[in-house]
Amino acid sequence: MNRRALLSVGGSGLAASLSGCLSSLPFGGGPPEVREASGPAPARLQPAVPSLHADSTRATLVVGDEGDRDEQVWVWNETGEKRTVSIEIGGSAGAEPWFRERYDLAAGANLAIDLREKRDYAIRVSVGDRTKTVEYPESRFDCNATATDVVIRDGKFEVASIQTTEGCGGGLW
C-alpha cells in the first residue's frame, strides 16, 4: 500500500470515528440567552393568584429567542417592604444555573420571566436564607399557555400555576 492509499483509508476512518464523537458535543444546544427586556411587561395570562396585578413590574427577563410562547413565571414581593431577590435559571434543579442576578423589588413589585425556548427549566428564587425552586418541564410547552406565580410572603413562599388546555388532544385524528 502506498502512502496516499494509507492516508485515504486512515483519514476516512478517522473522520468516521470523529463524526460520532463530534455529534454528541453540545455545539448548538447551549443554554438560551437571558436578557432584560425594556418596555411594558408581557401580556399577563389569568394570574394563578387572582389578587395579584402586574402594574408594578420591576423587570422582564426574556429567556430564548423563539418567539412568544405564553409561558411565564412571575415573582411577586408581597412582604410589605423592599426585598433583594436572587434569581437563578438553569436546566434542572440539580444543574448549575446559567443565569444568576439579584433584583431589588419594592413592596408590591414583581419580576416577569418570559420563557420562549422549549426546554426544561429550573428557576430558583432566594430571599435572605429562604429558597424556592420551581421546575418548569419542557412538556408544558406542547399545547398550553401557562403562568406560574412565586409569591414572596413574610416567612414563606407561595407557588401556584394555571394553564390553558387549548389544542391539547381532542382533535379529529
TAQUI-V822553 format. One record per residue. N is the residue number from 1. RES is the residue in three letters. PSI is psi in whole degrees, 0 to 359 (NA if undefined). D_FIRST is the distance of its C-alpha to the first C-alpha in Angstrom with 1 decimal. Layout:
((N/RES/PSI/D_FIRST) (N/RES/PSI/D_FIRST))
//
This chain:
((1/MET/132/0.0) (2/ASN/170/3.8) (3/ARG/318/6.7) (4/ARG/317/8.3) (5/ALA/319/6.2) (6/LEU/316/6.5) (7/LEU/322/10.0) (8/SER/321/10.9) (9/VAL/312/10.4) (10/GLY/320/12.0) (11/GLY/318/14.5) (12/SER/324/15.7) (13/GLY/318/16.1) (14/LEU/317/18.0) (15/ALA/319/20.0) (16/ALA/318/20.9) (17/SER/325/22.0) (18/LEU/326/23.9) (19/SER/324/25.6) (20/GLY/319/27.3) (21/CYS/315/28.5) (22/LEU/330/29.7) (23/SER/340/31.6) (24/SER/355/33.8) (25/LEU/148/34.8) (26/PRO/60/38.3) (27/PHE/314/37.5) (28/GLY/0/40.1) (29/GLY/31/42.3) (30/GLY/181/44.2) (31/PRO/152/48.0) (32/PRO/157/50.2) (33/GLU/140/52.1) (34/VAL/123/55.7) (35/ARG/153/58.1) (36/GLU/123/61.9) (37/ALA/146/63.3) (38/SER/166/66.3) (39/GLY/191/69.2) (40/PRO/160/70.9) (41/ALA/158/69.4) (42/PRO/157/67.6) (43/ALA/129/69.8) (44/ARG/130/70.9) (45/LEU/175/70.5) (46/GLN/123/73.5) (47/PRO/144/73.6) (48/ALA/327/73.0) (49/VAL/100/76.0) (50/PRO/338/78.5) (51/SER/354/80.7) (52/LEU/140/77.9) (53/HIS/134/77.9) (54/ALA/55/75.1) (55/ASP/3/77.5) (56/SER/62/76.4) (57/THR/120/72.6) (58/ARG/318/71.5) (59/ALA/157/67.9) (60/THR/122/65.4) (61/LEU/122/61.8) (62/VAL/124/59.4) (63/VAL/109/56.2) (64/GLY/174/53.3) (65/ASP/20/53.3) (66/GLU/30/53.2) (67/GLY/191/56.7) (68/ASP/120/59.9) (69/ARG/354/59.6) (70/ASP/42/63.0) (71/GLU/114/61.7) (72/GLN/146/63.9) (73/VAL/128/64.8) (74/TRP/134/68.1) (75/VAL/126/69.2) (76/TRP/135/73.0) (77/ASN/102/75.3) (78/GLU/36/78.4) (79/THR/346/79.7) (80/GLY/358/82.5) (81/GLU/162/81.0) (82/LYS/139/78.0) (83/ARG/144/74.9) (84/THR/123/71.5) (85/VAL/128/68.9) (86/SER/133/65.2) (87/ILE/129/62.7) (88/GLU/136/59.2) (89/ILE/129/56.8) (90/GLY/188/53.6) (91/GLY/337/51.6) (92/SER/165/53.3) (93/ALA/326/56.2) (94/GLY/352/53.9) (95/ALA/159/51.4) (96/GLU/126/51.6) (97/PRO/148/53.5) (98/TRP/352/52.0) (99/PHE/134/55.4) (100/ARG/132/58.4) (101/GLU/155/61.7) (102/ARG/142/65.4) (103/TYR/140/68.2) (104/ASP/117/71.9) (105/LEU/121/73.6) (106/ALA/163/77.3) (107/ALA/130/79.5) (108/GLY/355/78.9) (109/ALA/164/75.7) (110/ASN/169/72.4) (111/LEU/126/68.7) (112/ALA/136/66.8) (113/ILE/114/63.1) (114/ASP/105/61.6) (115/LEU/115/58.4) (116/ARG/348/56.4) (117/GLU/129/52.9) (118/LYS/111/52.4) (119/ARG/175/51.2) (120/ASP/142/52.8) (121/TYR/150/55.1) (122/ALA/122/57.1) (123/ILE/117/59.9) (124/ARG/126/61.7) (125/VAL/126/65.2) (126/SER/137/66.8) (127/VAL/117/70.4) (128/GLY/234/71.5) (129/ASP/10/70.4) (130/ARG/140/70.1) (131/THR/141/66.8) (132/LYS/129/66.1) (133/THR/128/62.6) (134/VAL/120/62.5) (135/GLU/136/59.4) (136/TYR/96/58.7) (137/PRO/152/56.1) (138/GLU/329/53.8) (139/SER/337/55.6) (140/ARG/342/58.7) (141/PHE/348/57.0) (142/ASP/313/56.5) (143/CYS/10/59.9) (144/ASN/160/62.6) (145/ALA/129/64.2) (146/THR/141/64.9) (147/ALA/131/67.0) (148/THR/131/67.1) (149/ASP/129/69.9) (150/VAL/109/69.6) (151/VAL/122/73.2) (152/ILE/117/74.0) (153/ARG/166/77.4) (154/ASP/115/79.4) (155/GLY/356/77.7) (156/LYS/167/75.3) (157/PHE/147/72.8) (158/GLU/130/73.4) (159/VAL/131/70.4) (160/ALA/147/70.9) (161/SER/153/68.7) (162/ILE/143/69.6) (163/GLN/153/67.3) (164/THR/164/67.7) (165/THR/22/66.3) (166/GLU/135/66.2) (167/GLY/6/63.2) (168/CYS/97/62.4) (169/GLY/190/62.2) (170/GLY/12/65.1) (171/GLY/188/63.4) (172/LEU/342/63.5) (173/TRP/NA/60.3))
//
